[in-house]
Amino acid sequence: MLPQPPITKLKNRQVYFLIFIIILLTLPLFGQSGRNRQNPKKQPASPPQQTQPDNDQPEASQTTKKPEPGIQILVVYYKSNIMHPDAYSDIVLSGCLNRLQESALVSARPGKEMNRKEASDFAKASKDTYVLWFELENEIGESDRSIPSIVSFTLYLPETGKSKTSGRIYTRQGTIIPRTTPRTTYPGGYRLEIAGEDLADRILNAIGLPK
């Protein structure tokens, strides 16, 4: 192998020197990039989301008040005339209850058939319930006794069972002025329905309530 000339040796040294310089200059860059990979910048944490209150949920402080019951009235009847069908008593009872229930101050309900003593005893045994008792009758000497002409009634007081008021309602006197559409087709039934409403009005008046 032939020896290299001096000029060639000089060039090789310069090339080696340049490569060495380039390596020295690039070493800091490699080190910095390595540190960036090992220690990435932390992203700022997002603030916690605030939950909105649920407006649909009822507040714990709100309480529902139950409506107070009105004056309790039990409406019963006694059937003494076998010629009167049960429907006649039911018509009077229905008319009376419908009228009583129009008052927001009254809570009326029907009861089973009772005689006077049973109705009085029931009221006496109750602390808050009036007992309205009625009976369908006919006047003495009436030719047609199949249709009742009188509603006899008594209102018994709670706790004592004594009479608060009593009286009679006549179903065949005067001209009947239609108040509402009749709810019955029985002969004379509309007059009995009106008598039931009149009975309720008398009871409300006796207790001191508006009609």
QUINORHU-V616223 format. One record per residue. N is the residue number from 1. RES is the residue in three letters. SS is DSSP state (helix for helix, strand for strand, loop for the rest). PHI is phi as a letter, one per 20 degrees, with the letter a starting at -180 (NA if undefined). Layout:
# QUINORHU-V616223
{{N | RES | SS | PHI} {N | RES | SS | PHI}}
This chain:
# QUINORHU-V616223
{{1 | MET | loop | NA} {2 | LEU | loop | e} {3 | PRO | loop | f} {4 | GLN | loop | f} {5 | PRO | loop | f} {6 | PRO | helix | f} {7 | ILE | helix | f} {8 | THR | helix | f} {9 | LYS | helix | f} {10 | LEU | helix | f} {11 | LYS | helix | f} {12 | ASN | helix | f} {13 | ARG | helix | f} {14 | GLN | helix | f} {15 | VAL | helix | f} {16 | TYR | helix | f} {17 | PHE | helix | f} {18 | LEU | helix | f} {19 | ILE | helix | f} {20 | PHE | helix | f} {21 | ILE | helix | f} {22 | ILE | helix | f} {23 | ILE | helix | f} {24 | LEU | helix | f} {25 | LEU | helix | f} {26 | THR | helix | e} {27 | LEU | helix | g} {28 | PRO | helix | f} {29 | LEU | helix | f} {30 | PHE | helix | f} {31 | GLY | helix | f} {32 | GLN | helix | f} {33 | SER | helix | f} {34 | GLY | helix | f} {35 | ARG | helix | f} {36 | ASN | helix | f} {37 | ARG | helix | f} {38 | GLN | helix | f} {39 | ASN | loop | c} {40 | PRO | loop | f} {41 | LYS | loop | f} {42 | LYS | loop | f} {43 | GLN | loop | f} {44 | PRO | loop | f} {45 | ALA | loop | f} {46 | SER | loop | f} {47 | PRO | loop | f} {48 | PRO | loop | f} {49 | GLN | loop | f} {50 | GLN | loop | e} {51 | THR | loop | e} {52 | GLN | loop | f} {53 | PRO | loop | f} {54 | ASP | loop | e} {55 | ASN | loop | f} {56 | ASP | loop | f} {57 | GLN | loop | f} {58 | PRO | loop | f} {59 | GLU | loop | f} {60 | ALA | loop | f} {61 | SER | loop | f} {62 | GLN | loop | f} {63 | THR | loop | c} {64 | THR | loop | e} {65 | LYS | loop | e} {66 | LYS | loop | f} {67 | PRO | loop | f} {68 | GLU | loop | f} {69 | PRO | loop | f} {70 | GLY | loop | e} {71 | ILE | strand | f} {72 | GLN | strand | e} {73 | ILE | strand | c} {74 | LEU | strand | d} {75 | VAL | strand | d} {76 | VAL | strand | c} {77 | TYR | strand | b} {78 | TYR | strand | c} {79 | LYS | loop | d} {80 | SER | loop | d} {81 | ASN | loop | d} {82 | ILE | loop | f} {83 | MET | loop | f} {84 | HIS | loop | e} {85 | PRO | loop | f} {86 | ASP | helix | g} {87 | ALA | helix | f} {88 | TYR | helix | f} {89 | SER | helix | f} {90 | ASP | helix | f} {91 | ILE | helix | f} {92 | VAL | helix | f} {93 | LEU | helix | f} {94 | SER | helix | f} {95 | GLY | helix | f} {96 | CYS | helix | f} {97 | LEU | helix | f} {98 | ASN | helix | g} {99 | ARG | helix | f} {100 | LEU | helix | f} {101 | GLN | loop | f} {102 | GLU | loop | f} {103 | SER | loop | e} {104 | ALA | loop | f} {105 | LEU | loop | e} {106 | VAL | strand | c} {107 | SER | strand | c} {108 | ALA | strand | d} {109 | ARG | strand | b} {110 | PRO | strand | e} {111 | GLY | loop | c} {112 | LYS | loop | f} {113 | GLU | loop | f} {114 | MET | loop | b} {115 | ASN | loop | e} {116 | ARG | helix | g} {117 | LYS | helix | f} {118 | GLU | helix | f} {119 | ALA | helix | f} {120 | SER | helix | f} {121 | ASP | helix | f} {122 | PHE | helix | f} {123 | ALA | helix | f} {124 | LYS | helix | f} {125 | ALA | helix | e} {126 | SER | loop | e} {127 | LYS | loop | e} {128 | ASP | loop | b} {129 | THR | strand | d} {130 | TYR | strand | f} {131 | VAL | strand | c} {132 | LEU | strand | e} {133 | TRP | strand | d} {134 | PHE | strand | b} {135 | GLU | strand | b} {136 | LEU | strand | e} {137 | GLU | strand | c} {138 | ASN | loop | c} {139 | GLU | loop | f} {140 | ILE | loop | f} {141 | GLY | loop | n} {142 | GLU | loop | f} {143 | SER | loop | f} {144 | ASP | loop | d} {145 | ARG | loop | d} {146 | SER | loop | f} {147 | ILE | loop | d} {148 | PRO | loop | f} {149 | SER | loop | d} {150 | ILE | strand | c} {151 | VAL | strand | d} {152 | SER | strand | e} {153 | PHE | strand | b} {154 | THR | strand | b} {155 | LEU | strand | d} {156 | TYR | strand | d} {157 | LEU | loop | e} {158 | PRO | loop | f} {159 | GLU | loop | m} {160 | THR | loop | d} {161 | GLY | loop | m} {162 | LYS | loop | e} {163 | SER | strand | f} {164 | LYS | strand | e} {165 | THR | strand | a} {166 | SER | strand | b} {167 | GLY | strand | r} {168 | ARG | strand | c} {169 | ILE | strand | c} {170 | TYR | strand | e} {171 | THR | loop | e} {172 | ARG | loop | d} {173 | GLN | loop | e} {174 | GLY | loop | m} {175 | THR | loop | e} {176 | ILE | loop | e} {177 | ILE | loop | e} {178 | PRO | loop | g} {179 | ARG | loop | e} {180 | THR | loop | c} {181 | THR | loop | f} {182 | PRO | loop | g} {183 | ARG | loop | d} {184 | THR | loop | b} {185 | THR | loop | d} {186 | TYR | loop | f} {187 | PRO | loop | g} {188 | GLY | loop | m} {189 | GLY | helix | f} {190 | TYR | helix | f} {191 | ARG | helix | f} {192 | LEU | helix | f} {193 | GLU | helix | f} {194 | ILE | helix | f} {195 | ALA | helix | f} {196 | GLY | helix | f} {197 | GLU | helix | f} {198 | ASP | helix | f} {199 | LEU | helix | f} {200 | ALA | helix | f} {201 | ASP | helix | f} {202 | ARG | helix | f} {203 | ILE | helix | f} {204 | LEU | helix | f} {205 | ASN | helix | f} {206 | ALA | helix | f} {207 | ILE | helix | e} {208 | GLY | loop | n} {209 | LEU | loop | d} {210 | PRO | loop | f} {211 | LYS | loop | f}}
